[in-house]
């Protein structure tokens, strides 16, 4: 979240069309610094995720570049709006999906385990899955400046793991190769760390395993 916050703030001075939308959680989603620096381009709509998405659709239709920052578990409230107000229209809205995956101390209600399933069901939506800080920055820049339709970037609570590379240019990459592999593990996001660890354990057991990382879905 802090990496996203710093990136958004730095880009705010470079792009006057960049606007931030959140739903009553500027501190939790890391948008507070942007709002303080660029108050005319920051919108907190209150506990109304549905309105946040529809409002962002209007901003995009008006030529702005809206970034909607929501926790994964709360994004599901706006499924209908993502379908009807963004995807059908093909509008360029960036959904920053914070707390994607298991969130630990935040509690069971905050676990972000449904976003990939329901976003994949919406035609036209791309999902980016960064695995470390460098990839998050690259995918944010790509989502804002290169994409033209709806994009979701999902990132977890917490820090990065041992895996630290920048392979986000390809939708699917092999991050752990073994010639004559007997097992293939496919994963995404920060879970790549556990997948590589599992492949190493299997290798010590005499089982050759390769790991593929999904960077982009859709």
Buried (B, 14 or more C-beta within 10 A) or exposed (E): BEBBBBBBBEBBEEEEEBBBBBBBBBEBBBBBBBBEEBEEBBBBBEEBBBBBBBBBBEBBBEEBBBBBBBBBBBBBBBBEBBBEBBBBBEBBBBBBBBBBBBBEEBEEEBBBEBBBEBBEEBEBBBBBBBBBBBBBBBBBEBBBEEBEBBBBBBBBBEEBBEBEEBBBEEBEBBBBEBEEBEBEBEBBBBBBBBBBBBBEEBBEEEEBBBBBBBBBBB
